[in-house]
């Protein structure tokens, strides 16, 4: 298996504290998670590693999506359809994965 520094991210935790120690692959530095967050399985991993940040982000995305659905010129039935078949399936995955 080949590791590609451009597609890899690193995080270094020493005694429960984040450090800025940088790892290298063949003298090429690997980006830190704090520099460029990683998105995996619909979840954004940044240097904070807090679940409260994830729930805040999900709440903001939900409000933004509800406002955009509400601002459309569609009648109420179609807005409900957008909510039921567009937004709710999009929200179910992060909600199933959260503790």
DADA-V960452 format. One record per pair of residues at least 12 apart in sequence whose C-alpha atoms are under 10 Angstrom apart, sorted by the first residue. I is the first residue (numbers start at 1). J is the second residue. D is the distance in Angstrom with one decimal. If there is no record, write none. Layout:
<<I:J:D> <I:J:D>>
This chain:
<<3:25:7.7> <4:25:8.0> <4:28:9.4> <4:30:8.7> <5:23:9.5> <5:24:7.8> <5:25:6.5> <5:26:9.1> <5:27:9.8> <5:28:6.7> <5:29:6.8> <5:30:5.1> <5:31:7.5> <6:28:9.0> <6:29:8.8> <6:30:6.9> <6:31:7.5> <7:30:8.5> <7:31:8.7> <7:38:9.6> <8:25:10.0> <8:29:9.8> <8:30:6.3> <8:31:6.9> <8:32:8.7> <8:33:9.2> <8:38:9.0> <9:22:9.9> <9:23:9.2> <9:29:9.7> <9:30:6.0> <9:31:5.2> <9:32:5.4> <9:33:5.6> <9:34:9.1> <9:35:9.0> <9:36:7.8> <9:37:8.0> <9:38:7.4> <10:22:7.5> <10:23:7.1> <10:24:9.6> <10:29:9.7> <10:30:6.5> <10:31:6.3> <10:32:4.9> <10:33:5.8> <10:34:8.9> <10:35:9.8> <10:36:9.9> <10:37:10.0> <10:38:9.9> <10:47:9.8> <11:23:8.9> <11:30:9.7> <11:31:8.9> <11:32:5.9> <11:33:5.9> <11:34:8.0> <11:46:9.4> <11:47:7.5> <12:32:8.6> <12:33:9.4> <12:47:9.7> <18:34:9.9> <18:47:7.9> <18:48:8.9> <20:32:7.9> <20:34:9.1> <32:46:9.3> <32:47:8.4> <33:45:7.6> <33:46:5.6> <33:47:5.7> <33:48:9.4> <34:46:5.9> <34:47:4.8> <34:48:8.2> <35:47:8.5> <41:93:8.5> <41:94:8.5> <41:97:9.4> <42:90:9.4> <42:91:9.8> <42:93:7.6> <42:94:6.8> <42:97:9.7> <43:57:9.7> <43:58:9.4> <43:93:9.5> <43:94:7.2> <43:97:9.4> <44:57:9.2> <51:98:8.1> <51:99:8.9> <54:94:9.0> <54:98:9.0> <55:94:9.0> <55:95:9.1> <55:98:8.6> <58:91:8.0> <58:94:8.0> <58:95:9.0> <59:91:9.9> <61:91:9.2> <62:87:8.1> <62:88:9.4> <62:90:9.6> <62:91:7.8> <65:83:9.0> <65:86:9.8> <65:87:7.3> <66:79:9.6> <66:82:9.7> <66:83:7.9> <66:87:8.2> <69:82:7.2> <69:83:7.6> <69:86:9.9> <69:87:9.2> <70:82:10.0> <70:83:9.8>>
